[in-house]
Amino acid sequence: MTAYSVDPAAPDEPYLAFWRERHLCTLTTLRPDGSPHVVPVGVTYDPEAGLARVITNRTSAKVSHVLAAGPGGARVAVCQVDGRRWATLEGRARVRTEPERVAEAERRYAERYHREPAENPSRVVIEIALERALGKG
């Protein structure tokens, strides 16, 4: 198994296929003191848009960490693991509240995880503008 880096906007087929599989992922954000905050999440990967998306509640700690980073966005990573296979996407996260962006994130979540997300009027989406993609397959 070889570890490699790919262009997040143009991944090879094995990397993209791995992101199409149903896997629980982690999101790593930074707390105000610089320590990592790692939580399980569902993630969708959209290489055409150069984005990864995480739906969540607007009152979550991960949202507060992203917002605290300011308008330039927060440096974050999302990762999934399956045995010896793993894939990580890194980039700048911003919290989006526009209904059409939340709806698109919900649609992609339902497609990847084969279930509609529960109704949540406080839902927002963390959009990650991708800068790096790493993995081992």
C-alpha angles and dihedrals in degrees: 000000000000126000112221146168122233135188103263090215093050110030121176116253098258091053093048092045090054090054090051091058118092108259135151109239139194130235119206118201129166123249119222089264090056096251117133122257110201121187136168114254143157112252132192123201121213108179093176090062093034090237143123116198134206121185115211147144116285090232096057123119091240090059092049090050092052093046092048089061090068133227094319090067134239125281106243142161133210120199140181129193133195112174106299093345118093139162131193130192119195131190149106117310127209129179113240123195102174109126093229092053092048090048091051091050091049091050092051091046091053090049095051099038097036094233137084114250114248117265110272122169089190094057121132131170127237105214116198116203099214122234103160140020123194133174152147119226 
